[in-house]
Amino acid sequence: MRRPSLHSSIAWRITLAYTVLAAVVFAMVAIVIHLAVEQHFQGQDRKAWEGKFELIGHILDDWRGEQDNAAVFALLSDAMVGHHNLLVRVDDPTANFRFVSGHADIPPLSEARVSALLPGTFRPIAWSGATAAFQGLTTQLPTGRRGHFMEVTVASDISRHQEILSTFDTQLALICGMALLVMAGLSVVTTRRGLAPIADMAAVAESISAQQLQERLPVQEVPIELRPLAEAFNGMLDRLSDSLQRLTDFSSDLAHELRTPISNLMMQTQVSLSKRRSEDEYREVLYSALEEYEDLARMISDMLFLAKADHGLVIPTREQIDLAQEVTAVFEFYDALASERGVRLKHHGQASIQGDRVMIRRALGNLLANAIRFTPRGGMIRVDITRSSEAASILVENPGPTIPPEQMVRLFNRFYRGSASRTRTDEGAGLGLAICQSIVRAHGGDVSVASFAGVTRFVMQFPMELAGLHGEAEGSEPGPRPRRPH
Protein backbone atom coordinates (compact mmCIF):
# COMPACT_ATOMS: atom_id res chain seq x y z
CA MET A 1 0.00 0.00 0.00
CA ARG A 2 1.39 3.37 -0.99
CA ARG A 3 2.17 5.57 1.97
CA PRO A 4 0.27 8.91 1.84
CA SER A 5 2.44 12.00 1.48
CA LEU A 6 2.20 15.16 3.55
CA HIS A 7 0.82 17.02 0.54
CA SER A 8 -2.33 14.88 0.71
CA SER A 9 -2.96 15.80 4.37
CA ILE A 10 -5.61 18.44 5.05
CA ALA A 11 -4.06 19.21 8.44
CA TRP A 12 -0.66 19.75 6.84
CA ARG A 13 -2.14 22.04 4.18
CA ILE A 14 -4.08 24.12 6.72
CA THR A 15 -1.06 24.36 9.01
CA LEU A 16 1.15 25.42 6.11
CA ALA A 17 -1.39 28.01 4.99
CA TYR A 18 -1.70 29.47 8.51
CA THR A 19 2.09 29.52 8.92
CA VAL A 20 2.67 31.21 5.57
CA LEU A 21 -0.08 33.73 6.28
CA ALA A 22 1.35 34.45 9.73
CA ALA A 23 4.85 34.84 8.23
CA VAL A 24 3.54 37.36 5.69
CA VAL A 25 1.70 39.31 8.40
CA PHE A 26 4.71 39.30 10.74
CA ALA A 27 7.00 40.41 7.90
CA MET A 28 4.68 43.28 6.99
CA VAL A 29 4.39 44.33 10.63
CA ALA A 30 8.19 44.18 11.02
CA ILE A 31 8.70 46.30 7.91
CA VAL A 32 6.18 48.87 9.13
CA ILE A 33 7.83 49.02 12.58
CA HIS A 34 11.30 49.34 10.99
CA LEU A 35 10.16 52.20 8.77
CA ALA A 36 8.44 53.90 11.72
CA VAL A 37 11.61 53.77 13.85
CA GLU A 38 13.71 54.95 10.92
CA GLN A 39 11.30 57.84 10.31
CA HIS A 40 11.49 58.70 14.01
CA PHE A 41 15.29 58.99 13.86
CA GLN A 42 15.13 61.00 10.65
CA GLY A 43 12.56 63.32 12.20
CA GLN A 44 14.83 63.95 15.18
CA ASP A 45 17.78 64.69 12.90
CA ARG A 46 15.73 66.99 10.68
CA LYS A 47 14.57 69.03 13.66
CA ALA A 48 18.21 69.42 14.74
CA TRP A 49 19.21 70.43 11.19
CA GLU A 50 16.42 72.98 10.89
CA GLY A 51 17.38 74.50 14.25
CA LYS A 52 20.99 74.86 13.10
CA PHE A 53 19.94 76.33 9.76
CA GLU A 54 17.89 78.95 11.63
CA LEU A 55 20.80 79.76 13.99
CA ILE A 56 23.30 79.99 11.13
CA GLY A 57 20.89 82.21 9.20
CA HIS A 58 20.77 84.70 12.08
CA ILE A 59 24.57 84.73 12.26
CA LEU A 60 24.94 85.26 8.49
CA ASP A 61 22.66 88.31 8.73
CA ASP A 62 25.65 90.08 10.33
CA TRP A 63 27.93 89.34 7.32
CA ARG A 64 28.12 92.21 4.81
CA GLY A 65 31.55 91.68 3.38
CA GLU A 66 34.92 90.09 3.75
CA GLN A 67 35.70 92.41 6.64
CA ASP A 68 33.13 90.46 8.69
CA ASN A 69 34.66 87.04 8.00
CA ALA A 70 36.48 86.78 11.31
CA ALA A 71 33.54 87.92 13.41
CA VAL A 72 31.09 85.56 11.69
CA PHE A 73 33.59 82.67 11.93
CA ALA A 74 33.87 83.23 15.69
CA LEU A 75 30.10 83.34 16.11
CA LEU A 76 29.70 80.10 14.15
CA SER A 77 32.42 78.40 16.25
CA ASP A 78 30.64 79.40 19.46
CA ALA A 79 27.30 78.11 18.09
CA MET A 80 28.75 74.65 17.36
CA VAL A 81 30.08 74.07 20.85
CA GLY A 82 28.57 70.92 22.41
CA HIS A 83 27.26 69.47 19.10
CA HIS A 84 29.83 66.75 18.45
CA ASN A 85 27.56 64.67 16.20
CA LEU A 86 26.81 67.59 13.89
CA LEU A 87 28.86 68.43 10.84
CA VAL A 88 28.55 72.00 9.51
CA ARG A 89 30.09 73.66 6.52
CA VAL A 90 29.52 77.26 5.40
CA ASP A 91 31.19 78.03 2.11
CA ASP A 92 31.42 81.08 -0.15
CA PRO A 93 34.42 80.93 -2.54
CA THR A 94 33.68 84.38 -3.90
CA ALA A 95 34.15 85.95 -0.45
CA ASN A 96 37.05 83.75 0.63
CA PHE A 97 34.85 82.44 3.47
CA ARG A 98 34.80 78.80 4.57
CA PHE A 99 33.72 77.43 7.92
CA VAL A 100 33.91 73.72 8.77
CA SER A 101 32.89 72.10 12.07
CA GLY A 102 32.69 68.49 13.15
CA HIS A 103 34.79 65.36 13.48
CA ALA A 104 34.58 64.44 9.78
CA ASP A 105 34.83 66.22 6.46
CA ILE A 106 31.77 66.85 4.31
CA PRO A 107 32.51 65.75 0.74
CA PRO A 108 32.38 68.52 -1.89
CA LEU A 109 29.20 68.84 -3.91
CA SER A 110 29.34 68.83 -7.70
CA GLU A 111 29.21 72.14 -9.55
CA ALA A 112 26.01 71.13 -11.29
CA ARG A 113 24.34 70.44 -8.01
CA VAL A 114 25.53 73.72 -6.50
CA SER A 115 24.35 75.70 -9.53
CA ALA A 116 20.94 73.97 -9.45
CA LEU A 117 20.49 74.59 -5.73
CA LEU A 118 18.15 77.51 -5.39
CA PRO A 119 17.86 79.71 -2.31
CA GLY A 120 15.27 78.40 0.13
CA THR A 121 15.44 74.80 -1.13
CA PHE A 122 16.93 71.84 0.69
CA ARG A 123 18.80 68.93 -0.83
CA PRO A 124 19.35 65.74 1.17
CA ILE A 125 22.87 64.37 1.16
CA ALA A 126 24.27 61.08 2.47
CA TRP A 127 27.69 59.48 2.44
CA SER A 128 29.76 56.92 4.28
CA GLY A 129 33.10 57.64 5.83
CA ALA A 130 35.82 55.27 6.91
CA THR A 131 34.22 54.54 10.27
CA ALA A 132 30.80 56.18 10.19
CA ALA A 133 27.79 57.07 8.04
CA PHE A 134 26.40 60.56 7.63
CA GLN A 135 23.23 62.20 6.42
CA GLY A 136 22.18 65.81 6.15
CA LEU A 137 20.86 68.74 4.12
CA THR A 138 22.44 71.49 2.08
CA THR A 139 20.92 74.81 1.07
CA GLN A 140 21.78 78.47 0.37
CA LEU A 141 21.11 81.05 3.07
CA PRO A 142 21.07 84.86 2.57
CA THR A 143 23.65 87.10 4.22
CA GLY A 144 23.50 90.72 5.38
CA ARG A 145 24.51 91.88 1.88
CA ARG A 146 21.53 92.21 -0.44
CA GLY A 147 21.38 89.46 -3.07
CA HIS A 148 24.28 87.51 -1.61
CA PHE A 149 23.99 83.86 -0.46
CA MET A 150 26.29 81.32 1.14
CA GLU A 151 26.05 77.56 0.75
CA VAL A 152 25.37 75.89 4.11
CA THR A 153 25.50 72.14 4.75
CA VAL A 154 24.43 70.53 8.02
CA ALA A 155 24.79 66.77 8.57
CA SER A 156 24.67 64.25 11.40
CA ASP A 157 26.54 61.11 12.27
CA ILE A 158 23.85 58.40 11.92
CA SER A 159 26.06 55.46 12.84
CA ARG A 160 24.52 55.25 16.29
CA HIS A 161 21.06 55.27 14.82
CA GLN A 162 21.99 52.52 12.40
CA GLU A 163 23.43 50.40 15.20
CA ILE A 164 20.25 50.83 17.26
CA LEU A 165 18.09 50.06 14.23
CA SER A 166 20.16 46.98 13.37
CA THR A 167 19.89 45.67 16.94
CA PHE A 168 16.18 46.42 16.93
CA ASP A 169 15.73 44.58 13.61
CA THR A 170 17.57 41.54 15.00
CA GLN A 171 15.42 41.44 18.12
CA LEU A 172 12.28 41.99 16.07
CA ALA A 173 13.23 39.13 13.75
CA LEU A 174 13.79 36.83 16.74
CA ILE A 175 10.45 37.81 18.26
CA CYS A 176 8.64 37.29 14.96
CA GLY A 177 10.42 33.96 14.45
CA MET A 178 9.39 32.70 17.89
CA ALA A 179 5.85 33.99 17.36
CA LEU A 180 5.77 32.20 14.02
CA LEU A 181 6.83 28.92 15.66
CA VAL A 182 4.18 29.36 18.34
CA MET A 183 1.61 30.14 15.65
CA ALA A 184 2.60 27.03 13.69
CA GLY A 185 2.29 24.86 16.81
CA LEU A 186 -1.08 26.36 17.70
CA SER A 187 -2.30 25.89 14.14
CA VAL A 188 -1.32 22.20 14.29
CA VAL A 189 -3.22 21.72 17.56
CA THR A 190 -6.21 23.76 16.39
CA THR A 191 -6.38 21.99 13.03
CA ARG A 192 -6.25 18.56 14.63
CA ARG A 193 -8.97 19.50 17.09
CA GLY A 194 -11.04 20.96 14.28
CA LEU A 195 -10.64 17.82 12.16
CA ALA A 196 -11.31 15.47 15.08
CA PRO A 197 -14.96 14.94 13.93
CA ILE A 198 -13.62 13.58 10.64
CA ALA A 199 -11.60 11.02 12.60
CA ASP A 200 -14.78 10.17 14.52
CA MET A 201 -16.58 9.69 11.22
CA ALA A 202 -13.81 7.38 10.05
CA ALA A 203 -14.06 5.40 13.30
CA VAL A 204 -17.83 5.06 12.88
CA ALA A 205 -17.41 4.03 9.26
CA GLU A 206 -14.81 1.45 10.24
CA SER A 207 -17.12 -0.05 12.86
CA ILE A 208 -19.99 -0.45 10.40
CA SER A 209 -20.82 -3.93 9.23
CA ALA A 210 -23.86 -5.78 7.97
CA GLN A 211 -24.66 -6.73 11.58
CA GLN A 212 -24.03 -3.24 13.02
CA LEU A 213 -25.59 -0.34 11.16
CA GLN A 214 -27.06 1.51 14.15
CA GLU A 215 -24.02 3.73 14.78
CA ARG A 216 -24.61 7.42 14.00
CA LEU A 217 -22.60 10.61 14.29
CA PRO A 218 -23.74 13.07 17.00
CA VAL A 219 -24.63 15.96 14.70
CA GLN A 220 -25.06 18.50 17.50
CA GLU A 221 -21.50 17.89 18.71
CA VAL A 222 -20.00 18.41 15.26
CA PRO A 223 -18.81 21.90 14.21
CA ILE A 224 -21.27 23.86 12.08
CA GLU A 225 -19.06 23.60 9.00
CA LEU A 226 -19.07 19.79 9.20
CA ARG A 227 -22.74 19.32 10.08
CA PRO A 228 -23.89 18.97 6.46
CA LEU A 229 -21.26 16.24 6.01
CA ALA A 230 -22.31 14.51 9.24
CA GLU A 231 -25.99 14.71 8.28
CA ALA A 232 -25.24 13.33 4.82
CA PHE A 233 -23.17 10.55 6.40
CA ASN A 234 -26.00 9.64 8.79
CA GLY A 235 -28.47 9.77 5.91
CA MET A 236 -26.25 7.41 3.94
CA LEU A 237 -26.20 5.01 6.90
CA ASP A 238 -29.99 5.21 7.14
CA ARG A 239 -30.34 4.37 3.45
CA LEU A 240 -27.83 1.54 3.76
CA SER A 241 -29.67 0.16 6.77
CA ASP A 242 -33.01 0.41 4.99
CA SER A 243 -31.62 -1.18 1.83
CA LEU A 244 -30.01 -4.00 3.80
CA GLN A 245 -33.25 -4.61 5.70
CA ARG A 246 -35.22 -4.67 2.46
CA LEU A 247 -32.68 -7.02 0.92
CA THR A 248 -32.90 -9.29 3.97
CA ASP A 249 -36.69 -9.26 3.85
CA PHE A 250 -36.64 -9.85 0.10
CA SER A 251 -34.31 -12.84 0.44
CA SER A 252 -36.45 -14.28 3.23
CA ASP A 253 -39.68 -13.72 1.32
CA LEU A 254 -38.23 -15.10 -1.90
CA ALA A 255 -37.06 -18.25 -0.14
CA HIS A 256 -40.48 -18.62 1.48
CA GLU A 257 -42.34 -18.07 -1.80
CA LEU A 258 -40.19 -20.59 -3.66
CA ARG A 259 -40.21 -23.18 -0.89
CA THR A 260 -43.99 -23.72 -0.98
CA PRO A 261 -44.41 -24.62 -4.67
CA ILE A 262 -41.23 -26.68 -4.68
CA SER A 263 -42.43 -28.53 -1.56
CA ASN A 264 -45.79 -29.11 -3.26
CA LEU A 265 -44.09 -30.49 -6.37
CA MET A 266 -41.85 -32.77 -4.32
CA MET A 267 -44.76 -34.03 -2.22
CA GLN A 268 -46.97 -34.68 -5.27
CA THR A 269 -44.15 -36.50 -7.00
CA GLN A 270 -43.38 -38.63 -3.94
CA VAL A 271 -47.04 -39.51 -3.46
CA SER A 272 -47.48 -40.42 -7.13
CA LEU A 273 -44.40 -42.65 -6.98
CA SER A 274 -45.41 -44.38 -3.76
CA LYS A 275 -47.59 -46.89 -5.68
CA ARG A 276 -48.88 -47.66 -9.12
CA ARG A 277 -51.70 -45.38 -10.26
CA SER A 278 -54.04 -45.08 -13.18
CA GLU A 279 -53.44 -42.91 -16.23
CA ASP A 280 -56.07 -40.38 -15.09
CA GLU A 281 -54.44 -40.06 -11.67
CA TYR A 282 -51.03 -39.41 -13.25
CA ARG A 283 -52.62 -36.86 -15.57
CA GLU A 284 -54.16 -35.05 -12.59
CA VAL A 285 -50.77 -34.94 -10.86
CA LEU A 286 -49.19 -33.47 -14.00
CA TYR A 287 -51.93 -30.82 -14.30
CA SER A 288 -51.35 -29.82 -10.68
CA ALA A 289 -47.59 -29.69 -11.26
CA LEU A 290 -48.16 -27.60 -14.40
CA GLU A 291 -50.12 -25.06 -12.38
CA GLU A 292 -47.27 -24.78 -9.89
CA TYR A 293 -44.78 -24.39 -12.74
CA GLU A 294 -46.89 -21.61 -14.25
CA ASP A 295 -46.98 -19.81 -10.90
CA LEU A 296 -43.20 -20.15 -10.59
CA ALA A 297 -42.65 -18.93 -14.15
CA ARG A 298 -44.91 -15.93 -13.59
CA MET A 299 -43.15 -15.06 -10.32
CA ILE A 300 -39.74 -15.30 -11.98
CA SER A 301 -40.97 -13.15 -14.89
CA ASP A 302 -42.23 -10.51 -12.47
CA MET A 303 -38.96 -10.54 -10.55
CA LEU A 304 -36.98 -10.12 -13.77
CA PHE A 305 -39.20 -7.19 -14.74
CA LEU A 306 -38.57 -5.52 -11.37
CA ALA A 307 -34.83 -6.18 -11.63
CA LYS A 308 -34.78 -4.48 -15.05
CA ALA A 309 -36.77 -1.56 -13.66
CA ASP A 310 -34.27 -1.12 -10.82
CA HIS A 311 -31.47 -0.76 -13.38
CA GLY A 312 -33.40 1.51 -15.76
CA LEU A 313 -33.75 -1.16 -18.41
CA VAL A 314 -37.54 -0.90 -18.71
CA ILE A 315 -37.94 1.39 -21.73
CA PRO A 316 -41.56 2.14 -22.66
CA THR A 317 -42.58 2.75 -26.24
CA ARG A 318 -44.23 6.00 -27.33
CA GLU A 319 -47.73 5.79 -28.67
CA GLN A 320 -50.93 7.71 -28.14
CA ILE A 321 -53.01 6.01 -25.43
CA ASP A 322 -56.64 6.77 -24.65
CA LEU A 323 -56.83 6.07 -20.94
CA ALA A 324 -60.63 5.73 -20.95
CA GLN A 325 -60.42 2.94 -23.55
CA GLU A 326 -57.74 1.17 -21.50
CA VAL A 327 -59.89 1.34 -18.37
CA THR A 328 -62.84 -0.10 -20.33
CA ALA A 329 -60.67 -2.94 -21.64
CA VAL A 330 -59.40 -3.79 -18.14
CA PHE A 331 -62.98 -3.65 -16.80
CA GLU A 332 -64.04 -6.16 -19.43
CA PHE A 333 -61.13 -8.42 -18.49
CA TYR A 334 -62.00 -8.35 -14.78
CA ASP A 335 -65.78 -8.27 -15.15
CA ALA A 336 -66.18 -11.98 -14.42
CA LEU A 337 -63.98 -11.82 -11.29
CA ALA A 338 -65.82 -8.71 -10.05
CA SER A 339 -69.20 -10.36 -10.58
CA GLU A 340 -68.03 -13.43 -8.71
CA ARG A 341 -66.97 -11.26 -5.77
CA GLY A 342 -70.17 -9.16 -5.94
CA VAL A 343 -68.26 -5.96 -6.73
CA ARG A 344 -69.40 -3.21 -9.12
CA LEU A 345 -67.02 -1.33 -11.42
CA LYS A 346 -67.49 2.30 -12.51
CA HIS A 347 -65.23 4.76 -14.32
CA HIS A 348 -65.45 8.42 -15.28
CA GLY A 349 -63.30 10.90 -17.19
CA GLN A 350 -61.06 10.87 -20.21
CA ALA A 351 -57.45 11.74 -21.07
CA SER A 352 -54.68 10.71 -23.45
CA ILE A 353 -50.96 10.31 -22.87
CA GLN A 354 -47.86 9.12 -24.71
CA GLY A 355 -46.68 5.80 -23.34
CA ASP A 356 -46.52 2.02 -23.57
CA ARG A 357 -50.00 0.53 -23.93
CA VAL A 358 -49.10 -2.93 -22.62
CA MET A 359 -47.35 -1.54 -19.52
CA ILE A 360 -50.12 0.97 -18.73
CA ARG A 361 -52.75 -1.76 -18.99
CA ARG A 362 -50.68 -4.05 -16.77
CA ALA A 363 -50.28 -1.37 -14.08
CA LEU A 364 -53.98 -0.51 -14.19
CA GLY A 365 -54.88 -4.22 -14.05
CA ASN A 366 -52.72 -4.75 -10.98
CA LEU A 367 -54.42 -1.85 -9.14
CA LEU A 368 -57.88 -3.05 -10.15
CA ALA A 369 -57.12 -6.66 -9.10
CA ASN A 370 -55.85 -5.35 -5.75
CA ALA A 371 -59.03 -3.27 -5.30
CA ILE A 372 -61.31 -6.25 -6.14
CA ARG A 373 -59.40 -8.38 -3.64
CA PHE A 374 -60.12 -6.08 -0.68
CA THR A 375 -63.56 -4.67 -1.62
CA PRO A 376 -66.38 -6.24 0.41
CA ARG A 377 -69.33 -7.81 -1.38
CA GLY A 378 -71.76 -5.20 -2.61
CA GLY A 379 -69.07 -2.50 -2.77
CA MET A 380 -68.20 -0.35 -5.79
CA ILE A 381 -64.77 0.36 -7.26
CA ARG A 382 -64.48 3.79 -8.83
CA VAL A 383 -61.87 4.76 -11.44
CA ASP A 384 -61.61 8.48 -12.25
CA ILE A 385 -59.46 9.91 -15.03
CA THR A 386 -58.48 13.57 -14.68
CA ARG A 387 -56.24 15.84 -16.67
CA SER A 388 -54.37 19.06 -15.95
CA SER A 389 -51.88 21.14 -17.88
CA GLU A 390 -49.02 19.14 -16.39
CA ALA A 391 -50.23 15.58 -15.80
CA ALA A 392 -52.94 13.01 -16.38
CA SER A 393 -54.09 11.03 -13.36
CA ILE A 394 -55.87 7.71 -12.87
CA LEU A 395 -57.56 7.31 -9.48
CA VAL A 396 -58.58 3.85 -8.32
CA GLU A 397 -60.76 3.99 -5.20
CA ASN A 398 -62.38 1.13 -3.34
CA PRO A 399 -64.11 0.61 0.03
CA GLY A 400 -62.50 -1.73 2.48
CA PRO A 401 -60.41 -1.93 5.63
CA THR A 402 -58.35 1.19 6.36
CA ILE A 403 -54.65 0.52 5.89
CA PRO A 404 -52.60 1.39 9.00
CA PRO A 405 -49.95 4.09 8.43
CA GLU A 406 -47.11 1.73 9.36
CA GLN A 407 -48.20 -0.61 6.55
CA MET A 408 -48.77 2.09 3.92
CA VAL A 409 -45.06 2.89 3.72
CA ARG A 410 -44.39 -0.75 2.78
CA LEU A 411 -47.24 -1.37 0.35
CA PHE A 412 -44.97 -1.06 -2.69
CA ASN A 413 -42.31 -3.38 -1.25
CA ARG A 414 -41.87 -6.68 -3.01
CA PHE A 415 -43.66 -9.69 -1.52
CA TYR A 416 -45.46 -7.45 0.97
CA ARG A 417 -49.13 -8.37 1.42
CA GLY A 418 -50.14 -6.13 4.31
CA SER A 419 -50.12 -8.77 7.04
CA ALA A 420 -47.65 -10.55 9.25
CA SER A 421 -48.43 -13.86 7.60
CA ARG A 422 -46.16 -14.93 4.79
CA THR A 423 -48.09 -18.03 3.85
CA ARG A 424 -48.74 -18.45 0.19
CA THR A 425 -52.40 -18.02 -0.83
CA ASP A 426 -54.31 -17.69 -4.07
CA GLU A 427 -54.02 -13.93 -3.80
CA GLY A 428 -50.61 -13.72 -5.46
CA ALA A 429 -47.03 -13.28 -4.37
CA GLY A 430 -47.23 -9.60 -3.42
CA LEU A 431 -45.43 -8.20 -6.48
CA GLY A 432 -48.32 -6.41 -8.17
CA LEU A 433 -47.98 -2.99 -6.51
CA ALA A 434 -44.18 -3.05 -6.89
CA ILE A 435 -44.62 -3.73 -10.63
CA CYS A 436 -47.22 -0.96 -10.86
CA GLN A 437 -44.84 1.54 -9.25
CA SER A 438 -41.98 0.53 -11.57
CA ILE A 439 -44.15 0.96 -14.68
CA VAL A 440 -45.41 4.39 -13.65
CA ARG A 441 -41.89 5.60 -12.77
CA ALA A 442 -40.57 4.25 -16.07
CA HIS A 443 -43.05 6.67 -17.70
CA GLY A 444 -41.69 9.56 -15.64
CA GLY A 445 -44.66 9.60 -13.25
CA ASP A 446 -45.39 8.39 -9.75
CA VAL A 447 -48.01 6.46 -7.80
CA SER A 448 -49.32 7.30 -4.34
CA VAL A 449 -51.77 5.75 -1.88
CA ALA A 450 -54.09 7.11 0.79
CA SER A 451 -56.40 5.23 3.13
CA PHE A 452 -58.92 6.77 5.49
CA ALA A 453 -62.46 6.23 6.81
CA GLY A 454 -62.80 2.81 5.20
CA VAL A 455 -61.69 4.00 1.72
CA THR A 456 -58.40 3.22 -0.03
CA ARG A 457 -57.30 5.35 -2.96
CA PHE A 458 -54.41 4.77 -5.39
CA VAL A 459 -53.44 7.57 -7.79
CA MET A 460 -51.18 7.11 -10.84
CA GLN A 461 -49.87 10.37 -12.33
CA PHE A 462 -48.35 10.54 -15.80
CA PRO A 463 -46.71 13.71 -17.15
CA MET A 464 -48.28 15.11 -20.29
CA GLU A 465 -44.88 15.32 -21.98
CA LEU A 466 -43.05 12.04 -21.46
CA ALA A 467 -39.42 12.91 -22.09
CA GLY A 468 -36.79 10.28 -22.75
CA LEU A 469 -39.11 7.47 -23.91
CA HIS A 470 -37.68 5.60 -26.85
CA GLY A 471 -37.03 2.15 -28.19
CA GLU A 472 -39.26 -0.89 -28.33
CA ALA A 473 -41.38 -2.48 -25.67
CA GLU A 474 -40.13 -5.20 -23.44
CA GLY A 475 -42.23 -7.65 -25.39
CA SER A 476 -45.76 -8.89 -25.06
CA GLU A 477 -46.01 -9.11 -21.32
CA PRO A 478 -48.91 -11.40 -20.44
CA GLY A 479 -51.92 -9.51 -19.13
CA PRO A 480 -53.14 -9.99 -15.59
CA ARG A 481 -55.02 -13.20 -14.95
CA PRO A 482 -58.34 -12.99 -13.12
CA ARG A 483 -57.63 -16.17 -11.16
CA ARG A 484 -54.49 -14.88 -9.51
CA PRO A 485 -53.75 -11.15 -10.14
CA HIS A 486 -50.47 -9.78 -8.83
Number of C-alpha atoms within 10 A of each C-alpha: 3 4 5 8 8 10 9 9 11 13 20 17 14 16 22 15 14 19 21 14 13 18 19 12 14 19 16 12 14 17 14 12 15 17 13 12 16 15 12 12 15 16 12 10 19 18 11 15 22 13 12 18 21 12 13 21 18 15 18 24 14 16 20 14 13 13 10 13 18 12 14 20 19 11 14 21 13 10 14 16 10 8 12 12 16 23 23 29 18 22 18 14 9 8 12 9 17 15 16 18 19 19 12 17 12 22 11 7 11 8 9 8 10 14 8 8 16 14 13 9 11 15 12 12 16 14 12 13 12 6 7 13 16 19 21 24 20 23 21 22 22 18 20 16 13 8 7 14 18 21 18 22 25 25 25 22 22 21 16 12 15 15 11 14 17 13 12 15 16 12 12 19 15 12 14 19 15 12 15 20 15 13 17 20 14 15 20 19 14 15 18 18 13 15 16 14 20 16 12 14 18 12 11 15 16 9 11 15 10 9 8 9 17 12 14 17 18 14 16 9 10 20 14 11 9 16 17 13 15 22 16 12 16 19 13 12 19 16 12 14 17 13 12 15 13 15 13 12 16 16 12 13 19 16 11 15 19 15 13 14 18 15 11 14 19 13 12 16 15 11 11 15 11 9 7 9 10 7 9 9 12 15 11 11 16 16 12 14 19 13 12 17 15 11 17 16 12 15 20 13 14 19 17 12 18 22 14 15 18 12 8 12 13 23 20 23 19 20 13 12 16 14 23 18 13 18 24 14 14 19 19 13 16 22 16 13 18 24 14 10 17 15 21 16 19 13 17 13 13 17 18 18 20 20 25 22 19 18 26 20 20 22 24 25 27 24 24 25 24 20 24 27 17 15 23 16 15 11 17 19 19 18 23 17 21 17 18 10 8 10 17 20 23 25 22 23 23 27 22 20 15 14 18 11 11 9 13 16 10 15 19 22 20 22 24 22 20 16 7 7 8 16 10 15 8 9 14 17 24 24 22 28 22 22 24 26 20 26 27 20 18 23 26 18 19 18 20 13 17 14 19 14 10 11 15 20 19 18 19 23 22 24 19 20 15 17 11 12 19 12 11 12 16 16 8 8 13 10 16 20 14 15 12 13 23 28
